[in-house]
Amino acid sequence: MHQFGNKNKLCFIVALNAEDGLWPIDIWAKNVLLTHYDHWAYLQCFIFSLEVELNNLKLRKLDDVFFDHGPTTDDFHAEIYLSENEVDLSFELDNKMVKVSMQYNELIDLYTKVIVHLNKLEA
């Protein structure tokens, strides 16, 4: 498994192998597994959605939909609030709210590392 980020903030854990064309990707926020119902990702779509969201983050152009990466993230609702250098994320899962604060550049870096890794798997 390849881990990007930190489980006590925001973390993506990517399995070493696909199964039937789908990749297990666990997403954690503040030590809560957000993808415990469905962690299977169709890689091409997952990468595309991460790239779109990363671009929107860089442009600071975010709408109501955040962390929408296909069926893998359908089980929770996410919101983002940006200040100049800080990012506040909130995830609602099973009537529980999980809140994470991190540096803006830390989130950009995390997305970039995950995308680079997933693109290597797709190649």
For each residue, the residues with C-beta under 8 A, 3 or more apart:
1: 13 14 15 16
2: 13 14 16 117
3: 11 12 13 14
4: 11 12 13 14 110 113 114 117
5: 9 10 11 12 28 110
6: 9 10 11
7: 11 28 31
8: 30 31
9: 5 6 29 30 100 102 106
10: 5 6 27 28 29 89 100 102 107 110
11: 3 4 5 6 7 26 27 28 29
12: 3 4 5 25 26 27 28 110 114
13: 1 2 3 4 25 26 27 28
14: 1 2 3 4 23 24 25 114 117 118 121
15: 1 18 23 24 25
16: 1 2
17:
18: 15 21 22 23 43 121
19: 22 24 40
20:
21: 18 42
22: 18 19 40 41 42 43
23: 14 15 18 40 41 42 43 46 118 121
24: 14 15 19 39 40 41
25: 12 13 14 15 35 39 40 41 46 72
26: 11 12 13 33 35 39
27: 10 11 12 13 33 34 35 39 72 73
28: 5 7 10 11 12 13 31 32 33 34
29: 9 10 11 32 34 89 91 98 100
30: 8 9 98 99 100
31: 7 8 28
32: 28 29 91 93 96 98
33: 26 27 28 36
34: 27 28 29 73 75 76 91 93 98
35: 25 26 27 38 39 72 73 75
36: 33 39 75
37: 75
38: 35 71 72 74 75
39: 24 25 26 27 35 36 72
40: 19 22 23 24 25 71 72
41: 22 23 24 25 45 46 69 70 71 72
42: 21 22 23 45 46 70
43: 18 22 23 46 47 118 121 122
44: 47 48 122
45: 41 42 48 49 69 70
46: 23 25 41 42 43 49 50 69 70 72 118
47: 43 44 50 51 115 118 119 122
48: 44 45 51 52
49: 45 46 52 53 68 69 70
50: 46 47 53 54 69 111 114 115 118
51: 47 48 54 55 115
52: 48 49 55 56
53: 49 50 56 57 66 67 68 69 111
54: 50 51 57 58 108 111 112 115
55: 51 52 58 59
56: 52 53 59 60 61 62 63
57: 53 54 60 62 104 107 108 111
58: 54 55 108
59: 55 56
60: 56 57 82
61: 56
62: 56 57 66 80 82
63: 56 66
64: 79
65: 68
66: 53 62 63 78 79 80 89
67: 53 73 76 78 80 89 91
68: 49 53 65 73 78
69: 41 45 46 49 50 53 72 73
70: 41 42 45 46 49 73 74
71: 38 40 41 74
72: 25 27 35 38 39 40 41 46 69
73: 27 34 35 67 68 69 70 76 78
74: 38 70 71
75: 34 35 36 37 38 93
76: 34 67 73 91 92 93
77: 91 92 93
78: 66 67 68 73 89 90 91 92
79: 64 66 89 90
80: 62 66 67 87 88 89
81: 87 88 89 90
82: 60 62 86 87 104
83: 86 87 88 104
84: 104
85: 103 104 105
86: 82 83 101 102 103 104
87: 80 81 82 83 101 102 103 104 106 107
88: 80 81 83 99 100 101
89: 10 29 66 67 78 79 80 81 99 100 101 102
90: 78 79 81 97 98 99 100
91: 29 32 34 67 76 77 78 97 98 99 100
92: 76 77 78 95 96 97 98
93: 32 34 75 76 77 96 98
94:
95: 92
96: 32 92 93
97: 90 91 92
98: 29 30 32 34 90 91 92 93
99: 30 88 89 90 91
100: 9 10 29 30 88 89 90 91
101: 86 87 88 89
102: 9 10 86 87 89 106 107
103: 85 86 87 106 107
104: 57 82 83 84 85 86 87 107 108
105: 85 108 109
106: 9 87 102 103 109 110
107: 10 57 87 102 103 104 110 111
108: 54 57 58 104 105 111 112
109: 105 106 112 113
110: 4 5 10 12 106 107 113 114
111: 50 53 54 57 107 108 114 115
112: 54 108 109 115 116
113: 4 109 110 116 117
114: 4 12 14 50 110 111 117 118
115: 47 50 51 54 111 112 118 119
116: 112 113 119 120
117: 2 4 14 113 114 120 121
118: 14 23 43 46 47 50 114 115 121 122
119: 47 115 116 122 123
120: 116 117 123
121: 14 18 23 43 117 118
122: 43 44 47 118 119
123: 119 120
